[in-house]
Amino acid sequence: MSRRIAIASDHAAIVMKSELAEWLRSAGHAVTDLGPDSTASVDYPDYGYALARTIERGDAEFGVALCGSGIGISIAVNRNPAARCALVSEPLSARLAREHNDANVVAMGARLLGIEMAKACVTAFLETSFGGDRHQRRVDKLSHPERSPV
């Protein structure tokens, strides 16, 4: 199934971003590369925010966020209530992020994962559906913390 996917990184993950974007396109997905375009130093929050806005507007169904560790850009993406970004390092966590949390963005660290593991994570993420049911009320609270009784 073809998906609309936005991808963004910082300078530390530019090579992984380019390889993943090319790989996703070759698999038939519509990929929007939000940058950066060079290894010149950039600030990962800028690209994380751009990715989250792309998800919020509905211009992409899913996102891939990359930086050196994956931590910083995942924090930036998650500042937007429309985005549910999960930092993953192997396919099981990518699958569970979709199944249990309805994550719409997957984050990874280019300095921590090789390209084959990153592809395996993205594959698991895109091939897994949200489980709904008992998970839905929890996912609803992620965008509405005021609904928490605690």
Secondary structure, 3 states (H helix, E strand, C coil): CCCEEEEEECHHHHHHHHHHHHHHHHCCCEEEECCCCCCCCCCHHHHHHHHHHHHHHCCCCEEEEEECCCHHHHHHHCCCCCCCEEECCCHHHHHHHHHHHCCCEEEEECCCCCHHHHHHHHHHHHHCCCCCHHHHHHHHHHHCHHHCCC
